[in-house]
Every structure is written in structure tokens, then in C-alpha cells.
Amino acid sequence: MNIVVCIKQVPDTTEVKLDPKTGTLIRDGVPSIINPDDKAGLEAALRIKDKNGSHVTVLTMGPPQADLALREALAMGADRAILLTDRAFAGADTWATSSALAGALKKIDCDLIIAGRQAIDGDTAQVGPQIAEHLNIPSVAYVEEIEAYDKSIVVKRSFEDGYQMIKVQTPCLITALKELNESRYMNVQGIFEAFEGDKVEIWSVNDIEVDPNNLGLKGSPTKVKKSFTKGAKTAGKLFDVSPQEAAQIIVDKLQEKYLI
């Protein structure tokens, strides 16, 4: 089985702050990591490889420094790494990002595509399913367990109130939850091999099959106007009243805020 894992290098959100004037992320001095959901997806692919001898490719779209995330994936055990980088991709929203990644995936022989549920710097959970739509293949989101067979996979899909077991024919795409597994560490030999020479393939817009009108800022139908931190809540009030009086208090407050 040929598996492609889509990963993203993201700022460690535990150390991210917003510029109060511009409303944009302050990235200077903030360490970058592989998105946690993506890393769980990579570990799932590597476990399938350990069991079935699959070939694992990691793919990312980003600036040149995203090379480090790909080399980390190679050090963990991935077989091939591709960095999709070009000024034409700058300013991409989820639609433009998924268009570019799908264009690259059309050039790669793969049976299973694994993406993280969502990136911690955006939390949209849109790119994985959008890739599947571009490629016209089935997809399953919120995967918590996976078992791979010759031409199919069986996954456990998580819901708020339960689970769903689904069998899917390949080629297909899944999005992984970080609860899927505990990622392995890089081994010493893997680190030396991953950080030697030109281990990462660099692809530009000319190397993929995609309509250039669907790329970058120009191909992005959504725009972020402003980012801001959530304000602190004011202290609440406690009422020791009957259910009928409580209902009336709620109605009064909603009317006060013109919500009803």
C-alpha cells in the first residue's frame, strides 16, 4: 500500500501571542512543530508500514523552512518527502491550499491519503475533506482507529456521543485525531540520514496539475479580516429562585439584549 501523509508545520500555539494593534500572530521567536493531528496521522501510516511493508510519503505546502518538518518525518521512518513551495501559493485559504495539495497528489501514486483533522493555527478542519473532493475519492473524518487491508481500510470514526465503524475501499482519504495514537520519537540513525543532503524533493507550481486561478490569495474565496483574543467574562450572578422565576429571569435577560 502506498500512503501519503499531508502534514503542516505550525507555530507552537502554547507560545503564540497576537499583536494588539494589527491583530496578527506574532511568529518571531515562536518554535514551529508538526501539527499534532498530522503527526498522529504520520504515526498511523508508519504503523501500517511496520505491519504491511507499505511505502510512506510525506507532503507539505509551505515556505522553505517547512523542510525541517519533512526531515523530522523522514527521521521517524517516512520513505519520501515532498515540499510544495512557490510564491504562487502565498496567502492561500483552505480552498486554495487543498487545490494545490490535490494537484500534487495527482502526480503521486497513492492508495491512502492521511491528513490531520485540523491544524492548530487555523482549526478549520476543511483541507482534508476538500482534497478528497478535488480528487473525487471517498473520505472519512475524525478517525480514531485504523486497520489497513489489501484494497480497503476499516476505521473507527469518533462522534460526540459514540463511534461508527466504516469500511472504505481505496483509494481514499481519512483525517486523523491526535487521540489515534502516541507518536514515536526520531531515532539517531534516522536523524543522521534525514538531515544529510537533498532528502526533500522541492516542487513548484510548475510540477503539479492545478488551475492557477485556484491558487494563492487570488484563488482564495475567504479572507481573514482580523484575529483577536477572547475577552475575559464578567462575573456572573447567582439567583436562588424557583424554576418559574428562573425562566422569567432568562427571558428578561434575552429581551434586554434584543435576542428575542
Secondary structure as GFF3:
##gff-version 3
##sequence-region A 1 260
A	DSSP	beta_strand	2	6	.	.	.	ID=ss1
A	DSSP	beta_strand	9	11	.	.	.	ID=ss2
A	DSSP	three_ten_helix	13	15	.	.	.	ID=ss3
A	DSSP	beta_strand	17	18	.	.	.	ID=ss4
A	DSSP	beta_strand	25	26	.	.	.	ID=ss5
A	DSSP	beta_strand	32	34	.	.	.	ID=ss6
A	DSSP	alpha_helix	36	52	.	.	.	ID=ss7
A	DSSP	beta_strand	55	61	.	.	.	ID=ss8
A	DSSP	three_ten_helix	64	66	.	.	.	ID=ss9
A	DSSP	alpha_helix	67	76	.	.	.	ID=ss10
A	DSSP	beta_strand	80	84	.	.	.	ID=ss11
A	DSSP	three_ten_helix	87	89	.	.	.	ID=ss12
A	DSSP	alpha_helix	94	105	.	.	.	ID=ss13
A	DSSP	beta_strand	112	116	.	.	.	ID=ss14
A	DSSP	alpha_helix	127	135	.	.	.	ID=ss15
A	DSSP	beta_strand	139	148	.	.	.	ID=ss16
A	DSSP	beta_strand	152	159	.	.	.	ID=ss17
A	DSSP	beta_strand	162	169	.	.	.	ID=ss18
A	DSSP	beta_strand	172	176	.	.	.	ID=ss19
A	DSSP	three_ten_helix	178	180	.	.	.	ID=ss20
A	DSSP	alpha_helix	188	194	.	.	.	ID=ss21
A	DSSP	beta_strand	200	203	.	.	.	ID=ss22
A	DSSP	three_ten_helix	205	207	.	.	.	ID=ss23
A	DSSP	three_ten_helix	212	214	.	.	.	ID=ss24
A	DSSP	alpha_helix	243	256	.	.	.	ID=ss25
###
